[in-house]
Amino acid sequence: MNARLLRRHLSYRLHRLGWPGTAGFALLLAALTYGLVVFPATARRADQLAQQLAAARGQLQRTAGQPANGQPASPDEQLRAFYQAFPKGATVPDWLGEIYSLAGQQQLALEAGEYTLTRAPSGRLDRFRIAFPVKGSYPQIRRFIAAALATAPALSLDGIYLKRDKVGDGTVDARIVFLLYLEKGA
């Protein structure tokens, strides 16, 4: 069968199917293409992510108090390892320097900050409250907060207060309040 005859036969069959049949045939071809081209690539990516997840879980078990002998750590050992992961009080200036550096990267000036250490009467973590007035664009402030939270795992955002004088202003006055959790008594 030559190409011209095949093309005429296909055209005849599609004409007989009408537009609903042609649309169904096109959807069938699209699904077949997806199954042959896109699905295998997606399955390979899913396998890669599953391997990365297994590796990350293994590393988490090793660092979260899993002894080298393969035996699971006791709950007390896991709890001790959890609290030891928090920074000591002596490292607060280093963390503040890192926060100021991140603000500088976003061209934000952190002027007069308020710093308050709250010692926990019960519990095992002290809180170091850091409040900054900041002036800049909203995207700058948002990137600064995201970078600070990503850099310091023991840091949390306690509050953010935004004020803009006019709707069209690109500059936002903000007050950002962070909490840095510290190992108690350190």
N, C-alpha and C positions, 0 to 999 in steps of 0.2 A: 504494500500500500504506500503510495507516495505521499509527500507532505501536503500537496494541494488537495488530494482526496480526503486525507485525514482532517484537514482544516474544515472542509465543507461538511464532512460528517459530524464533527464536533459542533459546528455552527447550527446544523439542523437539529441536533439533540438539545442544545441549549434553547433554541427557539421553541421547541416542543415543550420544554419544562416551564416556560414563562418566567416572569420576573421573580416569583417566590422560589421557584426551583433553582434559578440562577443564583439568587442570593444564598440559598442553602448550600449550593455547590461551592460558592466562594468561601463561605464560613467553614465548610469541610476542609477545603484546601488550606485555609489559614490555621485551623486546628492541627492539621497534619504537619505544616511547616513549623508551628510552635513545638510540637512534640519531637520533631527531628532536630531542630536547631536550638531553640531557647531552653527547653527543659533539661537537656544534658548539662549545659553550662550552669544552670541554676542548681542542679543536683551536685555538681562538682564543688560549687561554692558552699553549699550546705555541708558537704563532707569536710571541707577545709575549716569552716566555722565550728563544727563539732569537734574536730581535732584540737583547735585552739582552746575551746571550752574545756576539754579534758585536760589539756596541759595547764591551763589556769587553775583548775580545781586541784590538780596535783600540787602545784606550787603553793596554793592557799593552804592546803593541808600541811605541807612542810613548814610553812612559816607561822601557822596558827597553833603551834604547840604539838604538832604531830612528831613524836620521837623518831629518831633515825631507825630504830629497830622495827618500825612498821606497825607497832601497837598503837591504838588510839590513845590520845592523851586523856587524862581524867578531866572531869568538868572543872575541878579546881585549877589544874594546870592551864586549861584553856582560858579560864577567867583571868588568871594571873598574866598570861600572854596578852590578853586583850587590853588590860589596864597598862601594861608596860609599853604598849604601842603609842600611848599618849605622850606628848612632849613634857619635859620637866619645866618647872618655873624659871630656871636659869636660862632657858632658851627663848624666852619671850622677846628680848631685844633682837634676836636673829629673825624671828617671825615678823616682828614689826618692820625690820629692814626689808624683808622680802615683800611685804605688803606695800611699803613706800616705793620700792623698785617697780612693782607691777603698775602702780598708779602713774609713775613716771613714764613707763612704756606707752601708756594711753594718753599722755600729755595732760594728766590731771594733777592738780596741786592739792595735796592733803595738808591743810593748814593746821588749825588748832584742834587736836584730837582730845577726846576724853577717855581716860583709861581707868577702869575700876576692877580690882581683883575681889572676887567674892569667894570666900572659903566656905566650902560645904560643911555644915555641921554633921550631916549624915551623908552617906554615899562616899564614893571614892574619887570624885572629880571636882576640881575647883574650876571656876569660870573667870576668865579674863575678858571683860567687856571693852570693846574698842568702838568708839563712835567718831565718825569723821564728817565734817561738812565738806561737800564736794560741789564744784561748779564745772560743767562741761556739757557735751552733747549726750543725749540718751544712749546712742550706741557706744560711746566711749565708756560711760558709766557701767553699762551692761557687760561689756567685754572685761572691764576691770574686775567686776564682781565674779564673773565666771572664772577668770584666771586665778583670782585669790582662792576661791573655793577648790579649784583643781590642784593648786599648789600645796595647800595645807589641809590634809584630811581631817584634822581635829578642829577646823574652823567651820563655823556655821553662820548663816545670815540670820540675824535676829530681827532686823527690821530695815526698811528703806522708805524714806519719805521724799517725795518728789514735788517740786513746785516750779511752775513756769509762769512768768509774768503775763505774756501774751501768747495766743495760740500759734502765731507765726514764728515765735522765737526759736532759734536752734539751740539755745543754751538753757539748761535745766539746773536749778538749785536743788541739791539732794543732801540728805543726811543718811549715811549708811552706818548701820550698827552690826558689828560682827561679834561673835562669841568664840573665844579660843578656849578649848577644854584642856586642862592641865592635870597631870597626875597629882593627886592630893598630897599636900604638904611638901611638894618638891620645889 
